[in-house]
């Protein structure tokens, strides 16, 4: 799948230029750019950002038995308030079967979206630039496990210059949490695997606490600090198990990760293994050029942790806040940082709430707002200007709530600095789509002005004339 880089159109109101740096430049300071993978404040530093109004959200959606075609699919929703289709589904692409659709991420040129399935280990590559309103499935990778040397459960698909790096959740030997990182070219060709350090094979890393479990989950980088961080979750035998059954299985509850690993971004060598007990999930890094820190939250212990560089230039991990009442296990899931490094949004699955923390002092986060989004809530994505937030509902097919509480949705809100106000909601069950999981934002303005655009946009432009 060859895709020569298209020249970007860069209107000031919509784009932040991101350099496609070569590997040798990874060690140089860059204007304070971190990353992430769902929302605009969490994209890879090697791609353009939408700093104005996004046009679409692509929702990576799990097929559900008895719902529509029952297949996993990429669902595109129009989210531009000026559009006649605002808040409506405008396109879907089914991928065949149910693969435990989970996360997705753009290539560095932002022309293709890689999406993974945690059960079948397939990777689906979508063309999202030819017409952002109508993505096309252009390639399916089916030999991920064999090529990677046994990594199972492709999770975070993250852009590096000219390549994708993918975190695993498990392995094909015991379906436990031992796993690694896998690199591919943007064209979908396997490059190499980096195994996460364990007690028996630290790979040169320093173990700073009790654990070196080898587990994986999310990945983020700070190029100017030559930093890559990975977090940890659980293996296939747990994430494919019924949630209630797992909670009542003492052995299963022992099989969760308790670590964050610091890696050398340039060499991909592990440097330190930090104790972060309770399954640290998403990692979000600060944007300020002198803000050398990132956050994660722990699902089982309901804590916010700070991973920071100290005065001596050494990286440390510190618990800095509770999320809700930890004794009630609200189950923190997705988090989102604002582009000014002042706010951290934290979702809790069990009570269906989103909470805003003031992180002006990263060592002392303070909750300043909370709101119930639904019976269950998982992902949160925020616009670059902080004015819009989007929420989806599904955690895992076997972990979602049952009955009436199994709400499946995409909801859009505006944030005025004091409260969230709902602007639209798409009921994924009612529309026969499935379970709404992870989101990425897209915009026409990211791509060449010479590329064809959809009939929908042309109609809108004619209408404005």
C-alpha atoms as one frame of an Amber mdcrd trajectory, in Angstrom:
protein
   0.000   0.000   0.000   2.000   2.974  -1.276   0.800   6.433  -0.387   3.087
   9.363  -1.311   2.835  12.262   1.094   0.151  14.729   0.075   0.939  18.431
   0.592  -1.079  19.784   3.488  -3.166  22.903   3.245  -2.229  24.855   6.381
  -4.723  27.596   7.272  -3.639  29.166  10.529  -7.000  28.637  12.180  -6.965
  24.878  11.646  -3.474  23.421  11.617  -0.470  23.127  13.862   2.530  22.123
  11.782   4.236  18.950  12.997   7.623  17.962  11.578   8.130  14.515  10.106
  11.475  14.110  11.847  13.984  11.454  10.984  15.093   9.030  13.662  18.286
  11.022  14.253  16.250  14.085  15.169  14.341  12.259  17.902  16.994  13.328
  20.384  16.656  17.039  19.639  14.357  19.397  21.582  11.043  19.953  19.822
   8.644  22.694  20.747   7.198  20.876  23.708   5.084  18.452  21.723   3.864
  15.197  23.354   1.208  12.880  22.125  -1.506  10.410  22.519  -3.901   8.644
  20.396  -7.572   9.382  20.690  -8.165  13.093  20.820  -6.565  16.127  19.223
  -4.600  17.024  22.349  -3.216  13.499  22.321  -2.014  12.973  18.761   1.499
  11.986  17.743   3.912  14.954  17.485   4.797  13.855  13.971   1.532  14.922
  12.385  -0.606  18.023  11.865  -3.242  18.876  14.461  -6.779  20.163  14.002
  -6.659  23.337  16.076  -9.969  24.663  14.745 -13.299  22.954  14.092 -13.163
  19.244  13.310 -15.538  17.960  10.606 -15.807  14.282  11.483 -15.307  11.696
  14.182 -14.367   8.159  13.175 -15.594   5.696  15.830 -13.976   2.238  15.918
 -16.995   0.115  16.822 -17.438  -3.453  18.068 -19.972  -5.607  16.287 -22.643
  -7.004  18.606 -24.639 -10.176  18.176 -28.154  -9.417  16.932 -27.283  -5.776
  16.119 -27.192  -4.808  12.433 -24.645  -6.789  10.425 -22.974  -7.875  13.716
 -19.548  -6.835  12.352 -16.891  -4.490  13.696 -16.924  -1.265  11.726 -15.546
   2.247  11.375 -18.448   4.648  11.858 -18.107   8.247  10.651 -20.193  10.958
  12.307 -20.466  14.564  11.080 -19.552  16.863  13.995 -19.361  20.266  12.272
 -22.208  22.419  13.696 -22.492  24.232  10.360 -23.274  21.026   8.495 -26.814
  19.890   7.687 -25.722  16.428   8.892 -24.421  17.625  12.280 -24.602  14.862
  14.856 -25.536  12.216  12.289 -23.864   9.077  10.963 -22.728   9.721   7.381
 -20.800   6.535   6.595 -19.885   3.072   7.899 -17.287   0.510   6.790 -17.677
  -3.044   8.110 -14.559  -5.215   8.302 -16.008  -8.726   8.497 -16.679 -10.559
  11.748 -16.091  -9.499  15.333 -12.463  -8.934  16.300 -12.824  -7.105  19.642
 -12.330  -3.723  17.964 -10.503  -1.464  20.386  -8.107   1.360  19.427  -6.955
   3.139  16.286  -4.351   5.713  15.292  -3.229   7.764  12.286  -0.001   7.381
  10.331   2.385  10.350  10.598   1.058  11.844   7.340  -2.450  11.421   8.741
  -3.663   9.836   5.532  -4.272   6.347   6.914  -5.884   5.058  10.092  -4.678
   1.808  11.650  -7.221  -0.032  13.824  -6.686  -3.233  15.794  -8.710  -6.195
  17.047  -7.728  -7.551  20.468  -9.152 -11.040  19.861  -8.296 -11.941  16.264
  -5.101  -9.819  16.230  -5.975  -8.356  12.867  -4.949  -4.834  11.872  -7.223
  -2.868   9.547  -5.838   0.066   7.559  -8.306   2.700   6.315  -7.792   5.461
   3.769  -9.155   8.529   5.612  -7.711  11.254   3.388  -9.148  10.658  -0.085
 -12.574  11.550   1.294 -12.658  11.975   5.102 -16.456  11.568   5.041 -16.131
   8.130   3.460 -13.137   6.130   4.720 -12.179   2.990   2.788 -10.643  -0.221
   4.092  -7.515  -0.684   1.962  -5.500  -3.368   3.749  -5.931  -6.040   6.430
  -2.896  -7.500   8.222  -3.624 -11.052   9.378  -0.159 -12.333  10.394   0.564
  -9.927  13.274   1.172 -12.727  15.808   3.463 -14.740  13.549   5.486 -11.768
  12.331   5.871 -10.250  15.822   7.101 -13.486  17.373   4.038 -14.143  19.485
   2.614 -10.751  20.496  -1.175 -10.873  20.943  -3.761  -8.102  21.324  -2.659
  -5.084  19.216  -3.757  -2.059  21.230  -2.211   1.377  20.711  -1.353   2.101
  17.065   0.960   5.093  17.254   2.745   7.164  14.623   6.511   7.561  14.498
   8.280   9.080  11.471   7.458   6.812   8.544   6.316   3.934  10.734   3.765
   2.712  13.267   4.609   1.308  16.702   1.991  -0.951  18.238   1.620  -2.055
  21.845   0.463  -5.579  22.626  -1.604  -6.797  25.576  -0.752 -10.486  25.582
   1.184 -13.369  24.010   0.369 -16.629  22.237   2.161 -18.909  24.718   0.000
 -18.526  27.834  -2.407 -15.680  26.886  -1.139 -13.807  29.951   0.049 -10.219
  30.206   3.638 -10.719  29.033   3.925  -8.814  25.771   5.898  -6.358  23.646
   5.999  -3.468  21.175   5.841  -4.091  17.442   7.048  -1.768  14.666   5.696
  -1.622  11.104   6.352   0.630   8.130   3.484   2.891   7.085   2.999   0.482
   4.183   2.219  -2.356   6.584   5.538  -4.235   6.480   6.813  -5.724   9.755
  10.079  -4.253  11.100  10.867  -5.555  14.604   9.578  -6.462  18.078  10.702
  -5.058  21.435   9.729  -7.206  24.436   8.677  -5.474  27.653  11.157  -6.089
  30.520  10.480  -8.762  33.138  12.202  -9.921  36.311  13.921 -12.682  34.373
  14.842 -10.476  31.404  15.159  -6.779  32.215  16.814  -6.017  28.886  19.141
  -3.523  30.552  16.372  -1.717  32.457  16.578  -0.767  36.129  13.817  -2.139
  38.321  12.904   0.672  40.757  10.318  -1.201  42.849   8.810  -4.656  43.321
   7.550  -5.299  39.817   8.836  -5.995  36.341   5.815  -7.830  34.986   6.320
  -7.402  31.239   2.735  -6.228  30.739   1.651  -3.654  28.150  -1.182  -1.293
  27.237  -0.628   2.307  26.095   2.360   4.202  24.654   3.318   7.896  24.473
   6.510   9.811  23.680   8.242  13.138  24.356  10.796  13.460  21.528  12.598
  16.461  23.048  13.361  14.324  26.131  14.074  11.135  24.144  11.302   9.574
  26.216   8.887   6.770  25.492   6.518   5.462  28.174   4.372   2.333  28.213
   1.706   1.298  30.710   0.216  -2.084  31.606  -3.150  -3.858  31.727  -3.934
  -7.578  31.458  -3.749 -10.495  29.041  -6.165 -12.185  26.642  -7.349 -14.683
  29.280  -8.722 -11.760  31.324  -9.892  -9.190  28.780 -11.899 -11.806  26.893
 -13.515 -13.134  30.104 -16.945 -12.059  31.380 -16.390  -9.107  33.719 -18.474
 -10.478  36.598 -16.818 -13.879  36.359 -13.378 -12.273  36.384 -14.134 -10.135
  39.446 -15.046 -13.297  41.347 -11.943 -15.189  40.253  -9.098 -14.502  42.739
  -6.468 -15.867  40.361  -7.703 -13.719  37.479  -7.566 -10.608  39.659  -3.875
 -11.269  40.261  -3.230 -11.058  36.523  -3.145  -7.267  36.132  -0.179  -5.053
  35.369   1.453  -2.848  37.990   4.095  -1.023  35.986   5.014   1.889  33.743
   8.202   1.465  31.704  10.529   4.269  30.616  12.199   3.579  27.250  14.897
   5.309  25.238  12.813   6.582  22.317  15.749   6.601  19.899  17.081   3.096
  20.607  13.842   1.519  21.909  15.784   0.145  24.892  13.986  -0.024  28.272
  15.604   2.140  30.945  13.430   2.008  34.090  10.491   0.006  35.372   8.283
   1.954  37.787   5.814   0.476  40.273   2.370   1.886  39.420   0.031  -0.637
  41.057  -3.524  -1.245  39.915  -3.427  -1.427  36.088  -2.254   1.967  34.752
  -4.047   2.550  31.458  -3.903   5.642  29.196  -0.831   7.907  29.271  -1.171
  11.619  28.474   1.804  14.005  28.323   2.020  17.748  28.943   2.444  20.179
  26.031   4.425  23.068  27.539   8.046  23.207  26.364   9.251  23.137  29.971
   6.598  20.710  31.221   8.473  17.441  31.441   5.755  15.183  32.788   2.942
  12.826  31.844  -0.117  11.420  33.616  -1.724   8.017  33.862  -4.587   6.642
  35.954  -4.986   3.217  37.544  -8.180   1.277  36.854  -8.224  -0.914  39.958
  -6.916   1.521  42.578  -8.509   4.735  41.206  -5.394   6.887  41.388  -3.825
   9.556  39.190  -0.077   9.090  38.812   2.494  11.624  37.643   5.528  10.463
  35.658   7.982  13.371  35.792  11.595  14.397  35.239  13.253  15.573  38.450
  15.844  18.318  38.916  18.659  15.839  38.233  17.149  14.797  34.906  15.956
  11.434  36.197  12.393  10.216  35.616  10.209   9.328  38.602   6.666   8.077
  39.286   4.431   9.501  42.007   0.804   8.985  43.075  -0.796  12.462  43.167
  -4.614  12.160  43.477  -7.626   9.914  43.980 -10.341   9.539  41.351 -13.725
   9.467  43.091 -13.930   7.070  46.037 -11.338   4.340  45.446 -13.119   2.022
  47.905 -16.059   1.869  45.483 -13.769   1.022  42.513 -15.259   3.525  40.028
 -12.823   2.080  37.436 -10.992   5.005  35.805 -10.621   4.340  32.094  -9.795
   7.024  29.513  -8.171  10.391  30.289  -7.610  13.540  28.188  -5.279  16.476
  28.819  -6.015  20.025  27.646  -3.552  21.705  25.283  -2.705  24.371  27.887
  -1.796  21.706  30.479  -4.376  23.068  32.931  -7.077  20.397  32.808  -7.207
  16.613  32.915 -10.488  14.859  32.123 -10.904  11.419  33.710 -13.733   8.993
  32.889 -14.920   6.306  35.302 -16.709   3.378  33.718 -18.740   2.016  36.625
 -20.545   5.235  37.614 -20.636   6.642  34.054 -19.038   9.932  35.100 -16.465
  12.299  33.683 -14.395  14.374  36.101 -12.271  17.448  35.425  -9.094  17.960
  37.441  -7.188  21.233  37.645  -3.578  20.176  36.983  -1.997  23.639  37.011
   0.158  22.147  39.751   0.787  18.650  38.363   1.807  17.394  41.794  -1.537
  18.427  43.297  -4.448  17.748  40.899  -7.775  19.046  42.236 -11.176  17.900
  41.033 -13.174  20.955  39.923 -16.120  19.394  38.063 -17.981  16.148  37.466
 -20.945  15.060  35.370 -22.683  11.785  34.646 -22.503  10.988  30.929 -24.395
   7.688  30.909 -24.935   4.372  32.647 -21.409   3.529  31.453 -18.727   5.657
  29.822 -15.300   4.814  28.455 -13.479   7.135  26.032 -13.183  10.930  26.103
 -11.759  13.023  23.254 -11.215  16.771  23.417 -10.711  19.384  20.712  -7.478
  21.372  20.618  -9.198  24.576  21.788 -10.816  22.717  24.697 -14.318  23.820
  23.728 -15.673  20.437  22.624 -15.574  17.009  24.250 -16.836  13.717  22.900
 -17.682  10.539  24.803 -18.211   6.900  23.878 -19.523   4.026  25.941 -17.974
   0.609  25.323 -15.069  -0.814  27.318 -14.852  -4.428  26.126 -17.545  -6.698
  24.695 -17.503  -8.948  27.771 -17.023  -6.095  30.242 -19.836  -3.776  29.168
 -22.838  -3.644  31.467 -25.900  -5.796  30.884 -29.542  -4.976  30.241 -30.743
  -1.382  30.299 -27.328  -0.179  31.514 -25.688  -1.398  28.314 -25.966   2.033
  26.725 -23.973   2.383  23.495 -23.461   5.913  22.220 -21.367   8.761  20.928
 -22.195  12.049  22.668 -20.923  15.527  21.846 -20.643  18.335  24.392 -19.446
  21.921  24.556 -17.410  23.105  27.536 -17.674  26.773  28.543 -15.133  26.516
  31.335 -17.802  25.885  33.953 -20.077  23.106  32.703 -20.643  20.595  29.922
 -23.699  20.995  27.710 -24.810  18.123  25.483 -25.218  19.038  21.810 -25.946
  15.689  20.174 -26.133  11.979  20.911 -25.998   9.004  18.555 -27.593   5.808
  19.911 -25.412   3.076  18.407 -27.791   0.297  19.421 -30.861   1.991  17.977
 -28.996   2.671  14.730 -27.841  -0.971  14.527 -24.153  -0.058  14.695 -22.864
  -1.956  17.742 -20.680  -0.916  20.670 -19.043   2.514  20.325 -15.450   2.358
  21.528 -12.607   4.663  20.448 -12.635   7.947  18.503 -10.328   9.996  16.310
 -11.096  13.420  14.845 -10.705  14.383  11.195 -11.100  17.490   9.007 -11.124
  18.319   5.294  -8.591  21.089   5.898  -5.870  18.547   6.692  -5.581  17.379
   3.109  -4.647  18.728  -0.298  -7.015  21.253  -1.812  -6.658  19.331  -5.068
  -8.173  16.150  -3.689 -11.836  15.377  -4.428 -14.263  16.098  -1.625 -17.577
  14.492  -0.837 -20.894  15.495  -2.304 -21.975  16.483   1.196 -19.280  19.154
   1.468 -19.886  20.426  -2.046 -23.583  20.837  -1.220 -22.681  22.780   1.911
 -20.334  25.081  -0.030 -22.974  25.709  -2.700 -25.472  26.482   0.028 -23.142
  29.079   1.600 -22.684  30.756  -1.796
